[in-house]
């Protein structure tokens, strides 16, 4: 859908909604997307209190330059519907998206879509609140194409390989690692999710890498998912932010080259030429489309 807002998601910083201190640090970080968590990072006894802390943080802190997101509990719990109601009624225009967990079918997304529609009408909000959905169960991955197309409110899918490992019975030492397998164990799942997202016109995002002390391992996984078309990856620790920003951003030299080629082709096209030679490289309409989708669109979004 053309009316979906374009948001930077090079790094999605996970932040416990129960900690005012960590919420403030997240607002001060360089992450371009922060999700305040009501699910795994918050103990059951603290979930209701965490909603109020999240609302206060969203309303009182400076979030300029960031996508403001709240991750709710999954729909099988007693918390999910009140997570949505209390966060939206409390934060309103200070909220950009809600992240759904353990999405299994399009019906899960449509439940939140309808509830948000009612809240937006009631509160007379001027902006639509977007949805993001975690694909972290086998059933969800089997239904990923239909989920991706479920509603214009949906802006991105996230591959949650932690719970997906449990769902598949996959053995790994740390979430996000691929030790013991001759290749990328997540290649098919990532590729399938990216294809579903691209066909639906939404963003594909890669999930967590648990060993935040292993910066090279995190960088490797960022590179793998970026090569397949993911626009960003989760950061579970601030030390991962700079790596994700670097990997998922086009290099300045590549941006300059792409702009030069795009201009050269536009000039040639105006003269009736369909393909040209630039610095020994053939440039045609397909070349420009690749450059636009892999370099220039990102550079425009990130202000490069």
Backbone as CSV, one residue per row, in Angstrom:
resi,resn,N_x,N_y,N_z,CA_x,CA_y,CA_z,C_x,C_y,C_z
1,UNK,0.848,-1.204,0.000,0.000,0.000,0.000,0.884,1.254,0.000
2,UNK,0.536,2.218,-0.845,1.364,3.399,-0.976,1.237,4.349,0.215
3,UNK,0.185,4.201,1.046,0.006,5.125,2.150,0.714,4.667,3.420
4,UNK,1.450,3.559,3.359,2.222,3.146,4.524,3.384,4.121,4.725
5,UNK,3.610,4.571,5.948,4.754,5.462,6.182,6.057,4.706,6.015
6,UNK,7.071,5.384,5.501,8.407,4.786,5.402,9.152,5.090,6.687
7,UNK,9.599,4.044,7.361,10.293,4.223,8.632,11.647,3.525,8.582
8,UNK,12.627,4.130,9.226,13.934,3.493,9.359,13.841,2.372,10.388
9,UNK,14.322,1.193,9.998,14.323,0.041,10.902,15.660,-0.691,10.826
10,UNK,16.754,0.047,10.673,18.063,-0.618,10.593,18.387,-1.356,11.873
11,UNK,17.960,-0.795,12.981,18.159,-1.465,14.266,16.916,-1.248,15.108
12,UNK,16.361,-2.353,15.623,15.229,-2.289,16.523,15.734,-2.655,17.922
13,UNK,15.824,-1.641,18.778,16.384,-1.839,20.111,15.321,-2.357,21.067
14,UNK,15.581,-3.527,21.645,14.677,-4.134,22.620,14.908,-3.505,23.990
15,UNK,13.823,-3.034,24.610,13.943,-2.321,25.880,12.856,-2.778,26.851
16,UNK,13.214,-3.291,28.032,12.200,-3.728,28.999,11.290,-2.572,29.404
17,UNK,9.994,-2.792,29.279,9.044,-1.752,29.631,8.905,-1.528,31.129
18,UNK,9.513,-2.393,31.919,9.426,-2.271,33.374,10.529,-1.409,33.971
19,UNK,11.459,-0.930,33.144,12.611,-0.182,33.650,12.601,1.247,33.110
20,UNK,12.297,2.219,33.977,12.338,3.622,33.552,13.731,4.020,33.098
21,UNK,14.752,3.479,33.775,16.134,3.820,33.440,16.486,3.363,32.031
22,UNK,16.102,2.147,31.688,16.437,1.624,30.370,15.591,2.283,29.281
23,UNK,14.365,2.670,29.605,13.541,3.396,28.642,14.189,4.737,28.307
24,UNK,14.699,5.418,29.324,15.363,6.696,29.085,16.621,6.508,28.248
25,UNK,17.413,5.460,28.546,18.620,5.209,27.765,18.281,4.884,26.310
26,UNK,17.172,4.192,26.109,16.756,3.862,24.745,16.418,5.131,23.964
27,UNK,15.747,6.078,24.629,15.406,7.338,23.972,16.654,8.131,23.612
28,UNK,17.697,7.980,24.402,18.949,8.716,24.168,19.896,7.986,23.220
29,UNK,19.560,6.761,22.833,20.444,5.956,22.001,20.399,6.399,20.538
30,UNK,21.261,5.784,19.721,21.297,6.074,18.287,20.388,5.145,17.493
31,UNK,19.659,4.260,18.153,18.762,3.348,17.449,17.689,4.130,16.704
32,UNK,17.372,3.711,15.481,16.322,4.421,14.756,14.944,3.814,14.985
33,UNK,14.882,2.727,15.741,13.613,2.095,16.108,13.792,1.507,17.496
34,UNK,12.874,1.809,18.408,12.916,1.258,19.764,11.575,0.606,20.055
35,UNK,11.610,-0.651,20.517,10.358,-1.230,20.987,10.448,-1.468,22.492
36,UNK,9.477,-0.890,23.186,9.366,-1.033,24.631,8.565,-2.306,24.888
37,UNK,9.160,-3.223,25.623,8.659,-4.593,25.683,7.745,-4.833,26.876
38,UNK,6.590,-5.437,26.592,5.688,-5.901,27.643,5.671,-7.422,27.729
39,UNK,6.402,-8.092,26.825,6.318,-9.551,26.768,7.444,-10.211,27.566
40,UNK,8.402,-10.838,26.875,9.389,-11.680,27.543,10.257,-10.942,28.560
41,UNK,10.509,-9.652,28.329,11.407,-8.908,29.217,10.741,-8.468,30.518
42,UNK,9.438,-8.745,30.662,8.703,-8.277,31.838,8.042,-9.454,32.547
43,UNK,8.306,-9.584,33.837,7.710,-10.665,34.630,6.195,-10.491,34.710
44,UNK,5.447,-11.590,34.799,3.981,-11.486,34.873,3.491,-10.526,35.950
45,UNK,4.156,-10.512,37.083,3.710,-9.645,38.173,3.938,-8.163,37.891
46,UNK,4.754,-7.861,36.883,5.101,-6.478,36.578,4.454,-5.952,35.295
47,UNK,3.712,-6.797,34.597,3.221,-6.407,33.274,2.267,-5.214,33.328
48,UNK,1.348,-5.214,34.251,0.391,-4.113,34.309,1.067,-2.807,34.711
49,UNK,1.995,-2.882,35.655,2.715,-1.672,36.067,3.599,-1.156,34.937
50,UNK,4.123,-2.076,34.121,4.999,-1.672,33.020,4.256,-0.828,31.989
51,UNK,2.959,-1.077,31.804,2.201,-0.269,30.844,2.268,1.208,31.206
52,UNK,2.091,1.518,32.481,2.113,2.913,32.918,3.498,3.524,32.727
53,UNK,4.536,2.744,32.965,5.904,3.251,32.775,6.178,3.533,31.298
54,UNK,5.663,2.676,30.438,5.840,2.879,29.000,5.108,4.137,28.543
55,UNK,3.877,4.302,28.983,3.099,5.495,28.604,3.818,6.754,29.060
56,UNK,4.301,6.756,30.282,5.001,7.927,30.808,6.265,8.204,30.007
57,UNK,7.013,7.141,29.678,8.232,7.321,28.902,7.960,7.855,27.509
58,UNK,6.934,7.327,26.854,6.596,7.787,25.510,6.181,9.258,25.506
59,UNK,5.486,9.687,26.540,4.961,11.044,26.582,5.980,12.073,27.072
60,UNK,6.941,11.647,27.881,7.819,12.623,28.534,9.220,12.714,27.946
61,UNK,9.672,11.696,27.213,11.050,11.684,26.714,11.120,12.161,25.265
62,UNK,12.314,12.525,24.861,12.549,13.018,23.499,12.866,11.833,22.585
63,UNK,11.927,11.485,21.710,12.079,10.345,20.807,12.317,10.779,19.360
64,UNK,12.710,12.009,19.150,12.893,12.492,17.784,13.877,11.619,17.005
65,UNK,13.503,11.314,15.761,14.353,10.489,14.914,14.179,9.002,15.111
66,UNK,13.210,8.607,15.958,13.017,7.192,16.260,11.578,6.755,15.973
67,UNK,11.446,5.513,15.562,10.133,4.876,15.525,9.825,4.373,16.927
68,UNK,8.693,4.779,17.471,8.297,4.415,18.837,7.319,3.253,18.769
69,UNK,7.733,2.128,19.332,6.960,0.888,19.218,6.799,0.249,20.594
70,UNK,5.696,-0.451,20.789,5.496,-1.235,22.005,5.200,-2.675,21.606
71,UNK,5.942,-3.609,22.186,5.678,-5.030,21.930,4.718,-5.554,22.990
72,UNK,3.588,-6.072,22.536,2.561,-6.574,23.453,2.710,-8.080,23.667
73,UNK,1.966,-8.600,24.614,1.930,-10.039,24.856,1.094,-10.728,23.774
74,UNK,1.310,-12.015,23.600,0.617,-12.700,22.512,-0.863,-12.916,22.855
75,UNK,-1.631,-13.207,21.831,-3.088,-13.224,21.969,-3.623,-14.402,22.771
76,UNK,-2.797,-15.355,23.122,-3.252,-16.456,23.966,-3.214,-16.087,25.444
77,UNK,-2.639,-14.940,25.775,-2.516,-14.538,27.172,-3.694,-13.671,27.599
78,UNK,-3.745,-13.393,28.871,-4.790,-12.516,29.411,-4.448,-11.034,29.258
79,UNK,-3.237,-10.739,28.771,-2.754,-9.360,28.793,-2.953,-8.593,27.481
80,UNK,-3.018,-9.290,26.355,-2.847,-8.650,25.052,-3.832,-7.507,24.794
81,UNK,-5.140,-7.754,24.998,-6.110,-6.719,24.625,-5.973,-5.487,25.504
82,UNK,-5.680,-5.689,26.790,-5.484,-4.533,27.667,-4.147,-3.853,27.392
83,UNK,-3.148,-4.611,26.925,-1.897,-3.971,26.495,-2.197,-2.920,25.437
84,UNK,-2.960,-3.313,24.427,-3.281,-2.397,23.335,-4.110,-1.218,23.841
85,UNK,-5.170,-1.508,24.587,-6.079,-0.446,25.027,-5.372,0.565,25.929
86,UNK,-4.661,0.089,26.928,-4.039,1.005,27.884,-2.901,1.804,27.259
87,UNK,-2.113,1.166,26.393,-1.002,1.882,25.757,-1.533,2.943,24.799
88,UNK,-2.517,2.589,23.981,-3.034,3.551,23.006,-3.810,4.667,23.693
89,UNK,-4.639,4.332,24.661,-5.381,5.382,25.364,-4.443,6.284,26.154
90,UNK,-3.339,5.717,26.641,-2.412,6.524,27.435,-1.435,7.326,26.604
91,UNK,-0.899,6.716,25.549,0.165,7.370,24.774,-0.349,8.064,23.522
92,UNK,-1.412,7.514,22.907,-2.029,8.158,21.754,-1.065,8.511,20.647
93,UNK,-0.977,9.817,20.358,-0.148,10.286,19.245,1.348,10.120,19.488
94,UNK,1.736,9.708,20.683,3.148,9.504,20.991,3.619,8.089,20.620
95,UNK,2.764,7.338,19.987,3.053,5.947,19.616,2.992,5.797,18.102
96,UNK,3.991,5.105,17.524,4.009,4.891,16.079,3.477,3.516,15.689
97,UNK,3.951,2.469,16.369,3.544,1.111,16.002,3.391,0.232,17.233
98,UNK,2.625,-0.844,17.049,2.519,-1.904,18.047,3.046,-3.183,17.423
99,UNK,3.897,-3.877,18.161,4.474,-5.136,17.690,3.726,-6.305,18.316
100,UNK,3.186,-7.170,17.468,2.470,-8.354,17.927,3.420,-9.539,18.005
101,UNK,3.197,-10.415,18.969,4.063,-11.566,19.166,3.344,-12.873,18.807
102,UNK,4.148,-13.839,18.365,3.647,-15.182,18.060,2.411,-15.159,17.149
103,UNK,2.489,-14.365,16.103,1.393,-14.289,15.143,1.329,-15.592,14.351
104,UNK,0.151,-16.194,14.304,-0.024,-17.497,13.648,-0.800,-17.407,12.350
105,UNK,-1.805,-16.534,12.298,-2.669,-16.440,11.121,-3.031,-14.972,10.878
106,UNK,-3.576,-14.645,9.701,-4.036,-13.278,9.466,-5.073,-12.817,10.481
107,UNK,-5.861,-13.753,11.024,-6.889,-13.368,12.003,-6.276,-12.695,13.225
108,UNK,-5.077,-13.107,13.619,-4.416,-12.467,14.758,-4.171,-10.988,14.471
109,UNK,-3.664,-10.693,13.301,-3.379,-9.312,12.932,-4.672,-8.509,12.800
110,UNK,-5.697,-9.121,12.235,-6.961,-8.423,12.032,-7.641,-8.087,13.353
111,UNK,-7.432,-8.913,14.382,-7.970,-8.590,15.709,-7.409,-7.256,16.182
112,UNK,-6.080,-7.114,16.123,-5.451,-5.869,16.563,-5.827,-4.712,15.652
113,UNK,-5.953,-4.987,14.362,-6.334,-3.967,13.395,-7.698,-3.366,13.756
114,UNK,-8.668,-4.205,14.024,-10.013,-3.729,14.357,-10.036,-2.980,15.684
115,UNK,-9.314,-3.507,16.667,-9.282,-2.854,17.967,-8.632,-1.469,17.860
116,UNK,-7.543,-1.376,17.095,-6.889,-0.086,16.908,-7.794,0.893,16.155
117,UNK,-8.524,0.395,15.187,-9.446,1.253,14.449,-10.479,1.884,15.395
118,UNK,-11.017,1.079,16.300,-12.001,1.588,17.246,-11.381,2.617,18.186
119,UNK,-10.171,2.332,18.653,-9.500,3.260,19.564,-9.164,4.572,18.867
120,UNK,-8.727,4.481,17.632,-8.398,5.698,16.884,-9.637,6.564,16.677
121,UNK,-10.765,5.922,16.412,-12.019,6.673,16.268,-12.420,7.323,17.598
122,UNK,-12.337,6.541,18.661,-12.724,7.045,19.982,-11.859,8.226,20.406
123,UNK,-10.535,8.096,20.199,-9.588,9.107,20.655,-9.381,10.218,19.634
124,UNK,-9.980,10.054,18.435,-9.835,11.033,17.350,-8.370,11.279,16.995
125,UNK,-7.636,10.187,16.911,-6.220,10.301,16.549,-6.092,10.680,15.079
126,UNK,-5.128,11.512,14.773,-4.946,11.992,13.403,-4.050,11.066,12.582
127,UNK,-3.245,10.259,13.247,-2.341,9.336,12.546,-2.733,7.893,12.841
128,UNK,-2.633,7.054,11.836,-2.874,5.626,12.018,-1.693,4.993,12.747
129,UNK,-1.983,4.173,13.734,-0.939,3.426,14.438,-0.644,2.158,13.644
130,UNK,0.614,1.942,13.315,0.992,0.793,12.511,1.124,-0.476,13.336
131,UNK,1.166,-1.598,12.631,1.386,-2.891,13.270,2.666,-3.530,12.739
132,UNK,3.365,-4.218,13.619,4.510,-5.047,13.262,4.233,-6.427,13.838
133,UNK,4.638,-7.472,13.132,4.275,-8.819,13.569,5.492,-9.731,13.609
134,UNK,5.625,-10.420,14.722,6.689,-11.414,14.882,6.242,-12.757,14.329
135,UNK,7.046,-13.302,13.424,6.840,-14.658,12.923,7.828,-15.533,13.658
136,UNK,7.346,-16.293,14.638,8.244,-17.057,15.506,7.716,-18.455,15.833
137,UNK,6.689,-18.874,15.123,6.160,-20.214,15.270,6.058,-20.853,13.890
138,UNK,6.119,-22.186,13.837,6.039,-22.886,12.551,4.752,-22.529,11.816
139,UNK,3.649,-22.485,12.539,2.373,-22.166,11.899,2.397,-20.776,11.293
140,UNK,3.008,-19.827,11.986,3.114,-18.483,11.454,3.928,-18.431,10.173
141,UNK,5.036,-19.192,10.138,5.852,-19.210,8.931,5.113,-19.876,7.778
142,UNK,4.326,-20.897,8.077,3.532,-21.539,7.033,2.488,-20.586,6.444
143,UNK,2.037,-19.628,7.253,1.009,-18.682,6.816,1.574,-17.295,6.513
144,UNK,2.894,-17.197,6.332,3.542,-15.891,6.273,3.056,-15.035,5.108
145,UNK,2.741,-15.632,3.981,2.290,-14.841,2.834,0.946,-14.180,3.120
146,UNK,0.020,-14.946,3.680,-1.299,-14.395,3.999,-1.208,-13.366,5.118
147,UNK,-0.345,-13.603,6.093,-0.157,-12.636,7.183,0.369,-11.321,6.634
148,UNK,1.346,-11.384,5.744,1.962,-10.174,5.196,0.954,-9.315,4.445
149,UNK,-0.075,-9.948,3.879,-1.074,-9.223,3.091,-2.356,-8.944,3.887
150,UNK,-2.340,-9.166,5.183,-3.575,-9.177,5.967,-4.253,-7.819,6.091
151,UNK,-3.494,-6.743,6.215,-4.089,-5.419,6.407,-3.096,-4.337,6.003
152,UNK,-3.579,-3.218,5.452,-2.686,-2.098,5.131,-2.014,-1.497,6.361
153,UNK,-2.543,-1.806,7.544,-1.937,-1.281,8.773,-0.603,-1.967,9.089
154,UNK,-0.410,-3.182,8.560,0.808,-3.938,8.847,1.984,-3.329,8.095
155,UNK,3.060,-3.015,8.822,4.216,-2.347,8.230,5.440,-3.230,8.108
156,UNK,5.576,-4.237,8.939,6.755,-5.085,8.844,6.517,-6.428,9.528
157,UNK,7.313,-7.412,9.102,7.378,-8.709,9.768,8.781,-8.888,10.320
158,UNK,8.858,-9.517,11.477,10.138,-9.783,12.130,10.306,-11.285,12.281
159,UNK,11.470,-11.802,11.905,11.748,-13.214,12.095,12.278,-13.426,13.507
160,UNK,11.473,-14.061,14.358,11.875,-14.332,15.736,12.450,-15.725,15.871
161,UNK,13.755,-15.843,15.644,14.357,-17.188,15.574,14.495,-17.880,16.933
162,UNK,14.273,-17.140,18.028,14.348,-17.781,19.339,13.211,-18.766,19.557
163,UNK,11.989,-18.253,19.555,10.832,-19.133,19.697,10.673,-20.045,18.486
164,UNK,11.130,-19.583,17.314,11.040,-20.432,16.131,11.915,-21.676,16.302
165,UNK,13.062,-21.536,16.961,13.921,-22.692,17.252,13.176,-23.715,18.088
166,UNK,12.500,-23.218,19.135,11.742,-24.123,19.994,10.607,-24.781,19.223
167,UNK,9.938,-23.987,18.384,8.820,-24.514,17.613,9.260,-25.598,16.635
168,UNK,10.456,-25.435,16.078,10.992,-26.387,15.096,11.756,-27.540,15.726
169,UNK,12.108,-27.400,17.013,12.953,-28.398,17.654,14.403,-28.278,17.245
170,UNK,14.819,-27.048,16.900,16.194,-26.787,16.469,17.087,-26.608,17.698
171,UNK,18.231,-27.240,17.690,19.191,-27.121,18.787,20.215,-26.047,18.445
172,UNK,20.343,-25.038,19.304,21.425,-24.063,19.146,21.854,-23.579,20.525
173,UNK,23.121,-23.198,20.597,23.689,-22.786,21.883,23.142,-21.441,22.333
174,UNK,23.093,-20.481,21.417,22.583,-19.148,21.694,21.622,-18.736,20.591
175,UNK,20.587,-17.987,20.948,19.613,-17.539,19.960,20.314,-16.749,18.866
176,UNK,20.051,-17.112,17.627,20.610,-16.393,16.495,21.891,-16.963,15.947
177,UNK,22.486,-17.958,16.630,23.718,-18.562,16.148,23.421,-19.793,15.301
178,UNK,24.417,-20.202,14.506,24.218,-21.314,13.576,25.307,-22.367,13.728
179,UNK,25.895,-22.483,14.912,26.968,-23.452,15.134,26.487,-24.879,14.869
180,UNK,27.369,-25.682,14.282,27.072,-27.096,14.096,26.308,-27.421,12.846
181,UNK,26.007,-26.431,12.018,25.271,-26.658,10.779,26.119,-26.136,9.627
182,UNK,26.252,-26.923,8.557,27.137,-26.518,7.443,26.490,-25.469,6.543
183,UNK,26.341,-24.268,7.066,25.699,-23.197,6.320,24.858,-22.348,7.246
184,UNK,23.983,-21.539,6.690,23.099,-20.684,7.474,21.805,-21.434,7.752
185,UNK,21.621,-21.853,8.984,20.447,-22.651,9.336,19.152,-21.858,9.160
186,UNK,19.254,-20.513,9.145,18.065,-19.669,9.033,17.817,-19.193,7.610
187,UNK,18.599,-19.672,6.666,18.497,-19.140,5.299,17.072,-19.262,4.742
188,UNK,16.492,-20.443,4.814,15.169,-20.642,4.213,14.117,-19.791,4.896
189,UNK,14.126,-19.770,6.223,13.113,-19.004,6.955,13.236,-17.509,6.655
190,UNK,14.465,-17.008,6.667,14.670,-15.598,6.345,14.216,-15.297,4.916
191,UNK,14.625,-16.158,3.994,14.309,-15.934,2.585,12.796,-15.939,2.359
192,UNK,12.124,-16.876,3.001,10.665,-16.967,2.837,9.981,-15.734,3.404
193,UNK,10.439,-15.276,4.572,9.835,-14.091,5.172,10.092,-12.860,4.312
194,UNK,11.323,-12.722,3.796,11.645,-11.561,2.961,10.779,-11.552,1.700
195,UNK,10.608,-12.706,1.063,9.777,-12.765,-0.136,8.344,-12.360,0.159
196,UNK,7.792,-12.833,1.265,6.424,-12.480,1.640,6.297,-10.974,1.866
197,UNK,7.288,-10.397,2.542,7.252,-8.961,2.814,7.358,-8.143,1.538
198,UNK,8.292,-8.514,0.673,8.488,-7.736,-0.556,7.256,-7.814,-1.449
199,UNK,6.621,-8.977,-1.506,5.417,-9.113,-2.328,4.282,-8.260,-1.785
200,UNK,4.266,-8.062,-0.462,3.195,-7.276,0.170,3.557,-5.808,0.341
201,UNK,4.797,-5.436,0.049,5.217,-4.052,0.178,5.492,-3.603,1.595
202,UNK,5.935,-4.542,2.457,6.254,-4.194,3.841,7.709,-4.560,4.138
203,UNK,8.208,-4.134,5.303,9.614,-4.314,5.648,9.884,-5.680,6.290
204,UNK,10.937,-6.398,5.844,11.386,-7.595,6.547,12.519,-7.242,7.520
205,UNK,12.412,-7.718,8.751,13.395,-7.419,9.793,13.867,-8.727,10.421
206,UNK,15.170,-8.818,10.676,15.738,-9.999,11.305,15.708,-9.855,12.828
207,UNK,15.607,-10.982,13.510,15.436,-10.977,14.953,16.724,-10.954,15.756
208,UNK,16.707,-11.455,16.989,17.792,-11.219,17.938,19.008,-12.122,17.743
209,UNK,20.118,-11.654,18.298,21.350,-12.426,18.434,21.735,-12.323,19.898
210,UNK,21.632,-13.430,20.616,21.657,-13.392,22.081,23.013,-13.054,22.689
211,UNK,24.107,-13.529,22.096,25.433,-13.322,22.682,25.946,-11.942,22.293
212,UNK,25.532,-10.914,23.033,25.875,-9.547,22.657,27.362,-9.247,22.828
213,UNK,28.094,-10.137,23.500,29.539,-9.934,23.618,30.280,-10.370,22.358
214,UNK,29.620,-11.147,21.525,30.221,-11.631,20.282,29.858,-10.691,19.139
215,UNK,30.598,-9.596,19.040,30.272,-8.581,18.046,30.461,-9.090,16.624
216,UNK,31.459,-9.934,16.400,31.686,-10.446,15.060,30.568,-11.395,14.635
217,UNK,30.098,-12.201,15.580,28.981,-13.088,15.273,27.734,-12.295,14.908
218,UNK,27.485,-11.220,15.640,26.328,-10.372,15.348,26.481,-9.717,13.985
219,UNK,27.676,-9.233,13.697,27.932,-8.598,12.398,27.700,-9.585,11.253
220,UNK,28.145,-10.829,11.452,27.954,-11.853,10.424,26.475,-12.091,10.150
221,UNK,25.682,-12.205,11.212,24.246,-12.443,11.033,23.550,-11.234,10.414
222,UNK,23.991,-10.025,10.760,23.455,-8.832,10.104,23.725,-8.903,8.606
223,UNK,24.967,-9.264,8.247,25.337,-9.330,6.843,24.537,-10.369,6.084
224,UNK,24.294,-11.511,6.704,23.530,-12.567,6.036,22.096,-12.113,5.754
225,UNK,21.455,-11.539,6.751,20.060,-11.147,6.554,19.954,-9.941,5.627
226,UNK,20.921,-9.017,5.691,20.913,-7.865,4.799,21.059,-8.300,3.347
227,UNK,21.934,-9.292,3.104,22.140,-9.791,1.748,20.855,-10.377,1.180
228,UNK,20.044,-10.983,2.036,18.777,-11.576,1.590,17.653,-10.551,1.451
229,UNK,17.879,-9.320,1.902,16.878,-8.285,1.717,16.281,-7.704,2.981
230,UNK,16.712,-8.166,4.164,16.199,-7.581,5.406,16.677,-6.136,5.531
231,UNK,15.827,-5.280,6.091,16.172,-3.865,6.226,16.853,-3.566,7.552
232,UNK,16.820,-4.516,8.486,17.428,-4.271,9.781,17.368,-5.502,10.668
233,UNK,17.859,-5.327,11.909,17.928,-6.448,12.853,17.704,-5.916,14.262
234,UNK,17.258,-6.790,15.123,17.105,-6.430,16.524,18.458,-6.196,17.180
235,UNK,18.447,-5.343,18.196,19.572,-5.209,19.116,19.030,-5.463,20.515
236,UNK,19.592,-6.449,21.187,19.153,-6.711,22.559,20.058,-6.017,23.572
237,UNK,21.105,-5.348,23.057,22.045,-4.631,23.910,22.542,-3.420,23.125
238,UNK,22.766,-2.287,23.806,23.226,-1.090,23.085,24.511,-1.288,22.291
239,UNK,25.346,-2.255,22.694,26.601,-2.483,21.974,26.376,-2.978,20.551
240,UNK,25.170,-3.447,20.245,24.877,-3.947,18.908,24.354,-2.862,17.969
241,UNK,24.034,-1.693,18.500,23.396,-0.652,17.696,24.277,-0.189,16.550
242,UNK,25.521,0.198,16.853,26.406,0.747,15.818,26.659,-0.258,14.706
243,UNK,26.777,-1.539,15.065,27.028,-2.567,14.054,25.865,-2.646,13.083
244,UNK,24.642,-2.689,13.609,23.470,-2.784,12.741,23.329,-1.543,11.864
245,UNK,23.545,-0.373,12.444,23.454,0.857,11.654,24.450,0.840,10.507
246,UNK,25.651,0.345,10.758,26.678,0.296,9.715,26.320,-0.706,8.619
247,UNK,25.939,-1.923,9.026,25.715,-2.980,8.045,24.509,-2.683,7.165
248,UNK,23.440,-2.182,7.742,22.200,-1.983,6.982,22.129,-0.632,6.279
249,UNK,23.154,0.197,6.431,23.216,1.461,5.703,24.122,1.299,4.488
250,UNK,23.744,1.856,3.347,24.645,1.808,2.192,25.895,2.635,2.462
251,UNK,27.022,2.211,1.911,28.266,2.952,2.084,28.210,4.252,1.276
252,UNK,28.753,5.344,1.829,28.723,6.631,1.106,29.277,6.535,-0.306
253,UNK,30.332,5.757,-0.499,30.909,5.627,-1.841,29.922,4.949,-2.786
254,UNK,29.169,3.969,-2.273,28.173,3.287,-3.109,27.017,4.222,-3.455
255,UNK,26.656,5.079,-2.509,25.581,6.037,-2.764,26.010,7.024,-3.851
256,UNK,27.242,7.528,-3.730,27.737,8.480,-4.723,27.789,7.850,-6.110
257,UNK,28.268,6.614,-6.191,28.342,5.919,-7.481,26.940,5.700,-8.058
258,UNK,26.001,5.288,-7.196,24.634,5.035,-7.664,23.993,6.310,-8.193
259,UNK,24.213,7.425,-7.520,23.644,8.688,-7.984,24.275,9.094,-9.323
260,UNK,25.576,8.839,-9.473,26.243,9.170,-10.731,25.687,8.344,-11.886
261,UNK,25.493,7.043,-11.641,24.960,6.169,-12.684,23.515,6.518,-13.016
262,UNK,22.736,6.844,-11.984,21.342,7.199,-12.222,21.244,8.460,-13.069
263,UNK,22.097,9.443,-12.785,22.073,10.680,-13.567,22.525,10.422,-15.011
264,UNK,23.579,9.603,-15.157,24.072,9.312,-16.501,22.999,8.605,-17.328
265,UNK,22.266,7.698,-16.688,21.226,6.976,-17.430,20.060,7.905,-17.762
266,UNK,19.694,8.782,-16.837,18.605,9.731,-17.108,18.963,10.631,-18.284
267,UNK,20.212,11.083,-18.331,20.655,11.919,-19.452,20.600,11.139,-20.760
268,UNK,21.046,9.871,-20.717,21.042,9.039,-21.925,19.614,8.743,-22.380
269,UNK,18.737,8.492,-21.408,17.343,8.177,-21.738,16.670,9.368,-22.430
270,UNK,17.045,10.575,-21.982,16.482,11.777,-22.600,16.904,11.916,-24.061
271,UNK,18.023,11.251,-24.401,18.514,11.273,-25.779,18.017,10.072,-26.583
272,UNK,17.162,9.262,-25.960,16.595,8.124,-26.653,17.409,6.860,-26.578
273,UNK,18.384,6.817,-25.683,19.227,5.624,-25.532,18.648,4.706,-24.463
274,UNK,18.739,3.398,-24.693,18.194,2.435,-23.740,19.223,1.814,-22.832
275,UNK,20.483,1.836,-23.234,21.567,1.278,-22.425,22.830,2.059,-22.734
276,UNK,23.650,2.292,-21.718,24.879,3.062,-21.901,26.035,2.393,-21.190
277,UNK,27.222,2.826,-21.507,28.446,2.343,-20.880,28.959,3.434,-19.956
278,UNK,29.072,3.122,-18.679,29.608,4.068,-17.701,30.773,3.411,-16.981
279,UNK,31.950,3.934,-17.174,33.160,3.400,-16.538,33.337,1.915,-16.819
280,UNK,32.985,1.509,-18.054,33.163,0.113,-18.443,32.063,-0.811,-17.986
281,UNK,30.981,-0.259,-17.426,29.854,-1.059,-16.938,28.601,-0.700,-17.731
282,UNK,27.883,-1.721,-18.217,26.635,-1.457,-18.913,25.553,-1.067,-17.912
283,UNK,24.859,0.016,-18.210,23.784,0.503,-17.349,22.509,0.581,-18.173
284,UNK,21.454,-0.092,-17.707,20.162,-0.032,-18.381,19.075,0.122,-17.335
285,UNK,17.825,0.008,-17.740,16.724,0.244,-16.810,16.738,-0.759,-15.655
286,UNK,17.151,-2.006,-15.913,17.221,-3.003,-14.840,18.312,-2.636,-13.834
287,UNK,19.435,-2.126,-14.337,20.530,-1.708,-13.451,20.071,-0.600,-12.507
288,UNK,19.334,0.360,-13.067,18.871,1.484,-12.256,17.856,1.017,-11.223
289,UNK,17.016,0.060,-11.600,16.043,-0.459,-10.643,16.745,-1.128,-9.462
290,UNK,17.795,-1.895,-9.734,18.562,-2.539,-8.660,19.189,-1.481,-7.760
291,UNK,19.813,-0.470,-8.364,20.450,0.584,-7.576,19.420,1.341,-6.746
292,UNK,18.254,1.597,-7.317,17.217,2.327,-6.594,16.734,1.524,-5.390
293,UNK,16.528,0.214,-5.574,15.951,-0.611,-4.507,16.964,-1.039,-3.453
294,UNK,18.235,-1.077,-3.782,19.238,-1.563,-2.832,20.112,-0.467,-2.239
295,UNK,20.172,0.688,-2.899,21.058,1.751,-2.422,20.315,3.082,-2.266
296,UNK,19.728,3.569,-3.330,19.233,4.937,-3.341,18.007,5.150,-2.459
297,UNK,17.069,4.203,-2.458,15.907,4.342,-1.572,16.331,4.380,-0.112
298,UNK,17.314,3.531,0.229,17.824,3.529,1.603,18.520,4.853,1.925
299,UNK,19.324,5.338,0.988,20.051,6.588,1.218,19.060,7.745,1.439
300,UNK,17.994,7.765,0.659,16.978,8.818,0.833,16.324,8.716,2.199
301,UNK,15.983,7.484,2.619,15.308,7.290,3.897,16.201,7.666,5.071
302,UNK,17.499,7.358,4.966,18.428,7.596,6.062,19.102,8.964,5.982
303,UNK,18.712,9.780,4.998,19.261,11.119,4.886,20.709,11.163,4.467
304,UNK,21.104,10.248,3.610,22.478,10.183,3.148,22.655,10.946,1.827
